[in-house]
């Protein structure tokens, strides 16, 4: 009879032990418990050895895993780990509208640009703007983002006008062209950045700046400075 009572006691203890939920904290502490409710920020439970006692609350950020009585487990990530997993900048494809001055804009002008997703690292842009006394300045090109928002920009378009030449003529139109010279055009290579800060999940605001060299192929056939400076509006 004594042996039977001992065996029954052991069986009941094993059943009770198996019936408890185990909360394992990030510091390694194990809490035998009965989990009542789990929200997005906290876990509500009762101590297993005091089920009639108060309901306790534990922040999810302190918990690694819960081992339930039925054998299932639930794993939790800390906020620090979630932040590390998030990209440092938005990696979706985006559309940019820029307003500024320079080879990509004009004096002043606007530029439109489409950026592929982060892993592809490319941006395709075209701009149109004004230039004193003559007409429009246009340019188009491709950007390759070598590091985050820093790019190499290869483009082709109007570079400006030769203001060094002046030829007397009876035609007013020809006089203006002669005073400001024929339009320059050619390829440009710039290094710069499109730094935009997210205002919302679908919109960002920032600046664009680039510096490099252009090669004028139509008239003087020499290298001239290239520069871009503007404000950008980014849409995801």
Secondary structure, DSSP 8 states (H G I E B T S, - for coil): -HHHHHHHHHHHHHHHHHHSEEEEETTS-EEEEEEEEE-SSEEEEEEGGGTTS--EEEEGGGEEEEE-TTS-EEE---HHHHHHHS-SS--S-EEEEEEEEETTTEEEEEEEEEE--TTT-EEEEEEEEE-TTS-EEEEEEEEEEEETTEEEEEEEEEEEE--S-----S-HHHHHHHHH-SEEEEEEEEEEEEEEEESSSSEEEEEEEEEEEEEE-SSS-SEEEEEEEEEEEEE-
